[in-house]
Amino acid sequence: MHLRTLSVVHFKNIREAAVDFSPRLNAFIGNNGAGKTNFLDALYALSFSKSFFNPSDQMSVTHGESWFMLQGRYEGESGEEQVVYAYRNGEKKQLRRNGKAYRKLADHIGRFPLVMVSPSDASLILGGSEERRKFIDGVISQYNPAYLDDLLRYNRVLLQRNTLLKQMAPVGHPGHGNSPNGNSPNGSPDHGSSAHGPSGSGSSGHSPADHSHSGQVASAHGSSAYGLLDVYDGELVRAGESLYRLRKEFIRELKPVFQSFYTTISGGHEEVGLHYHSDLNSHDFEQLLKETLPADRAAQFTTAGIHKDDLRLTLDGHSLKKTGSQGQQKTYLVALKLAQFEFIRQTAGITPILLLDDIFDKLDSGRVEQIVRMVAGDRFGQIVITDTNRDHLDTILQKVTPDYRIFMVDQGKVEVLR
């Protein structure tokens, strides 16, 4: 599948633009702040019904305007498909595929697979564990809708359980009677859903425990707080164990692909690792919730579970964050995202669109050329690159492939150069 045309109106600094893409390699060039990345974000938004960078649609509306619209025409094995994504301030977003609105926005995830490689990926290394969970969730949800349903259900029930734990606190205990937002005293430690992934894309039904959201400790049927807690625990265990199995399987299959990409890019000079850490690696989830209940009541939030999962990223057996150079960290992230691309391609049976945003910064020329040579191969499909230096990009692309198109971006306006 590839994108044939893109139309953009009032999106970020792009007031109005239309782009006809090559089915293979495309490059947007221009100065920093010109709007190159905004074109990539428009492509991302068409695939995920949300910006890669902005948590709110309103933040993506051009200054002085009240709405935006994105339209993409795709070509796949089944023919042409059209996606329209529109938003007006104060109203719900509208997402239509071939003229029909989705019942749930989450149903759109995975239909037009896409992988974005961006400087902001550094948060996978430098950020907290929630960033690495977002990565896992975002990949699996693109090919497994049931995973997304379980993730939404788990996060919803976790919020309800945390609310109940607050309400069970003795009168006078710090936090008793707080607004039931499910947050811990330190600001909701790790149970949020994905910002870059799809878990904010919509609901997937109601759990048996939804009636408790009225703020009452006891249920409508007069059950004790502990009885209600058992209901929540059962829901968490069912969804959590399924998520754990799929995450563990995903990392096991992704790891050798990732290591192969890293070796190719780096020339085999370093050894990288990717290690999945979970409370469920060594504990039965149901029993774990029982054992940690005293700590949960004291903290007034759920202290153990798959919402605490993490990935340990290593270079030659040591923490990548502590020992890796900027170039090594950048190579690690690019290899990880290329492995994500390959995993989705093999699992979903559709070749994703690959977006490479300013990835050449902090990489030597040898690694840059190797990356471009790889993505120009038959394994990859449509590629969109951004860079500030046309001469630099032309030199590399001419060595690799004659089939590429270059666009110049200036203040949100785009011009075809090649």
N, C-alpha and C positions, 0 to 999 in steps of 0.2 A: 504494500500500500504506500502511496505517496501523495503529497499535497500538490495539486495543480495550481490553484490560485488562492490568494488571501486578500480579503478586503477589510480595511480597518477604518473606523470612524470614531473620533473623540476618545481614543485609548491612550492614556498617558500623554506624551508630547506629540503623538501622531494625530493630527486633526483629520486627515483623510489621505489614504494611500491604498494602492492596489499593486500586488506583486504576482508575476507569473514565474513559477519555480521550474528549475531543471529537476527531472526525476532522480538525479544523482547528487551532485555536489554544488552547493550554493554558499556564497560568502557575502556577508554584509560588512563593509568597511566604513570607517569614519572616526572622527575624534571622540575622545571620552565625553560622554554626556550628549552625544548627537542623537541617540535613540536606537542604536543598533540592537541592544538587548531588549528593548521594548517590542521589537518585531518577534524575537524569539519567545518572549512572554506571551504574546498574542497566540502563537502556535501552541504553547503549553496550555493556555486557558481553553482553547478549543478542544483539547484532549481531556482535560481534568475539570472543566467548569469552574476554575478558580485560577487566580494569578499565582505564579511561582513565588513571587516576592511579597505581594500585598495581602494581608488577611481579610481585607474588606473590599468589596467591589467598588464602593464609593471612592476609595483611594486611587482607583485606576482611571477614573473619569478625568478627561482633559480639564485643566483649570479654566474656569469660566463657563463650562458646559454642565449639563445635568444628566447626560446619558452617554453610553458608548455602545457600539455594535461591532462584532467580529463575524466574518463569514468565511468559511473555508470550503473549497471543493476538492474532494479526494478521489483518487482513482485506485480501485482495487480489483481483485479477481472477479467480483460480482458486478463490476461497473462503477459508475460515478455515484458518489454520495455527497450530500451537502450538510454542513453543520452551521447553525446560526446561534450565536451567544450574544444576548442583549441585556442591558441593565439600565434602569432609570432610577435616579436618587429617590429613596423613600419607598421603592417597590421591590418585589422579588425579582431575582434574575430570571430570564427566559432562555431556555436551551431547547433547540429543536433539531432533530435529525430528519432529513428528507421531508421537512414541513410538519413533522409531528412532535409534540411536546412529550417529554418523559414523565411517567408517573412518579418516579423517584430519580433524582439527579445521580444517585449512586449507580443506577443502571447504565449510565454512560461510560463509566470507568472500564477501560480495557477494550472498548470498541475501536479506538484509534490510538494504539499504543505509541508511547513516546518516551524517550529518555533524555533528560537535560543534564549536561555537565556544566557546572557554573562555579565561579570563585566562591560563592556562598556555601559550596559543598564542604569548605573547610570546617564548618560547624560539626561535621561528622567526626572530625578529629578533636577539635577544640571545645565543642559543646558538651552538654550533659547527655546522659543515657537516652533521654527522650528523643534526641536527634537521630540516634542510631536505630531506635525502634521505628521512627518515622520512615527511615530508609527501607527497613524490612517490610513494614506494612504497605508502603507504596508499591513495592515490586510485586508482592504476592497478590495484592488486590487487583492488579492489572490482568491477571489471568485466572483468578479464582474468586468469583462473586460470593461464594459461601463464606470465604475468609472475611470479606468485608462485612457481611451480615453479622458474623460472630464477633468481630472487633467492635462494631457499633453497639451490639448487645452487651458485651463485656464492659465497655466504658460507661454505658448507661446504668447498669446494675452497680458498678463500682461507685458511681456518684451517689446512688441511693443508699448503699451500705454505709458510705462515709457520712451521709446526712444522719442516718440512724445512730451511728456511733456518737455523733455530736449530741444528739437528743438524749442518749443514754447517760451522758455525763452527769454526775451529781450536781444539784443546784449549788451555785457558788463556785463550781469548778471553772477555771479559765476556759472560755470557749463555749460554755453552756448557753444555749439560746442564740448563738450566732446565726447569721443568715445561712440557710442550708444550701451552701454552694458546693459542698463536698471538698473544699480546700483544707489542707492542713495548716497549722499555725505558721509554717514557713512558706506558704504560698503554693499549695498543691504540688507535692513532690513528684512527679513522674506519671500521673495517670491521665494526662491529657492525650488527645488524639492527634493525628498527623496534620501538620501544617502544610507540608509539601506533598503528602500523600493524600488519599481520598477520604479519610475517615470523617471529615466534616461534610460529606457530600449528601447526607440525608439519613433518614431513619429507616429501619428495616422491620418495623413491627413493634409489638409491645411484649415485655416480659410479664410473667405472672405477678411480679412484684410491683408493677407500675402504680397500683392503687395507693401505695404508701407515700407518694410524692405530695400528699396533702400536708405533710409536716407533722402528722400524728405519730407518736411512738408505736401505738398499737394499730393493727390493721382494722379494716372495716368490719371484720368478722370477730373482733375481740381477742385475737391472738396476742400473746405476750410479745414484748420486744425481742426476746430470745427466739421465739417461734418465727418471727419475721426475719430475724437474722439468718435462721436456718434456710429460709426460702431464698434469700439473697446468695447465701453460700452455695446452695445447689446450682443456681444459675451461673455464678462465677466459675464453678468447677466445670460445668458442661461446656461453656464457651471457652474457658481458659485452657483446658486440656487439649481441645481441638486446635486452638491457636498455637499452643506450644509445639505440638507434633508437626504442624506445617512449617513453623519457623525453624525448627531443628532440621527438618528435611531440606528446607531451602538453603540454609547455610552449608550443610554437608555437600549439596550439589553445586553450589556457587563457588565454594572455596577453590577447587582445582582449576576452574575456568579463570577465576580472578588471578591466581598465581601464575598461570600460563601467560595471560596478558601482561602482567607486571614484568615477567622475565623477558618477554619480547621487547617491551619498551625500554627497559633498563639495560639490556644486554646481559642479563643474568648475574649482575654484580652483587645483588642483595637477595635475601630470603625473607619473604613476607608471610604473615599469618593472620588468620581471621577466626576468632574463638567466640562461641556463643555461650553466654553466662545466663543462667536462669535458676530461680529458686526450685523449679521443678526438675532440674537435673538430678537432684539428690533427695527430693521430698515428694510424697503424695500430696496433691494440692488440697484435697479435702481435709486430711489430717493436719496439714500446715496451717490452714485457717483456724482450726481448733486450738493448735498450740500457740498461735500468735494472738489469740483474742485478748488476753490481758494487756499485751503491749498495744494492740489496736485501740482498746478502750482508753488507755492512758493517753495515747497520742491523738485519739479521736479521728483517726483515718486508718485505712488498710495498709499495714506495713509490709506485707509480703504478697507475692503473686507475679503474674506475667507482666504486669504493668511496671515491674522493676527490672525486666530483662535488659541485657546490655550486650554489646560486642566489644571484645578486646582486640585492638588493632596493633599488630607487632611488626617490627623490622629487626631481622636477625635476633629474634627472641626477646627483644626489649620493647618497651612502650614506644609506639610511633610518635606520639605527642611529645615525649620527653627527649627522644634521641634522633628523630628524623630531621634532615635538612628541609628547607622549603621546597627544593626540587624533588626530594624523595617523597615528601608528603603529597605534592601535586601529582607525581607519578602514581602513587598509591590510589589516590582518589579517581584519577582517570581510568586506571585499570579496573577499579571496583565498579565504576559506572559502565564500562564496556562489558564487563561480566554480567551486569544487570541486563544490558541490551541483549547479549547472547542468550541468557537464561529465558527472557521473555520470548525471544524469537523461536527457540526450540520448544518451549512449553505451550505457548499460545498458538504457534503455527503461523504467526503474522510477523513480518519484519517491521520493527518500530522505526519511527522517524528519530534521528539522532541530532540533538542540538549541542553544539560545542561553543560555549560562550567564553571568549577570552582565555582559552585554556593554555595558550602558548607562553603566557607570562610565567616567569620563574623556571622555565624549562630550557635546557640547552638545545642547540639546533639539531643535534643528532636525534634526541628524543622527540622533538617536534616532527621531524621528517618521518620518523618511524610511525608515529601516531597517524599522520595523514595517509601514509602508505597503507596502513592497516584498514582504516575506515573507507578507503577508496576501493577496497577489494570486493569480490563478489558476495562475501558473507554479509556485508552491510548494504543498506538500501539508500534512502534519501538522507543526505547530511546537510546541515545548515551551520555555518561557522561564522563567528564574528572576530574581527581583528582591527587594529588601528593602522596597520602598515600594509598598503597594497603591494608595494615592491617585495616586501618580505613574504607575503602570502603568495603572490604570483610565482616567485622563485621556487617555492615548495610545491605548489600545485602543478606547475609545468613539468616537474620531475616525475610526478605521480600519475596524472591523468589529464587528457585533453578535454574531458567532458565536465566543465564547470561553468558556473555563471557568477558574476560579481555585481553587487549593488552598492552604490555609494549612498550613505545616509547622512543628512545634515539637517539638524533641527526638526527631526521627525519626518522630513521629506526624503523620498527615495528615488534614485536614478539608476538605470541599468548602464553599467560600464562595459560589460562583456557578455 
